[in-house]
Amino acid sequence: MRGVDLVSNAIRFAILLFLQVFIFRQISLGWGGAEYIFVFVSPLFVALLPLRTPRPLVVFIAFLFGLSVDLFYETLGVHAAAATFAGYARQFVLAILEPRDGYKVKASPDGKDLSQGWWFRYLGALAIAYTLFYFSMEAFSPVFWWQIVVKTVFTAPISWLLCLIVVAFLRPRL
């Protein structure tokens, strides 16, 4: 990463960590005594890393971001595991969604250089990967598969939508 990328990603790290910990942590909805809807903007940090960032660096930075969230949530590595998984899965998502002529060298993943449809699918895939892995690690047993699926089905679209709103406000420059 160049110096400009490093500074912009450090600022993005701080802003998204603040939003996740101090604003979106307070949001959880449910019924019947159980919570099923949460908001995660953590996948957005992984999604906005420059496209040409090497996978080991993406995974390491995602782990650091998730660990930082865990320090405030006191969740003992659940966010770190989910962010690390999203960072690892990111390369597969990029490969699946790669345009026919490939990615431009300095392409921005936030939809400015690529189509909005591409951006929506890319961010949606990372949001699903993050939430599914998060709830799987939280339950840590396949016995609770139904709760994992229900929480993922309700949380991923809301997280995806709020990530899109955050990007619209921040308009990051990569």
Secondary structure, 3 states (H helix, E strand, C coil): CCHHHHHHHHHHHHHHHHHHHHHHHHCEEEECCEEEEECCCHHHHHHCCCCCCCHHHHHHHHHHHHHHHHHHHCCCCHHHHHHHHHHHHHHHHHHHHCCCCCCCCCCCCCCCCCCHHHHHHHHHHHHHHHHHHHHHHHHCCHHHHHHHHHHHHHHHHHHHHHHHHHHHHHCCCC
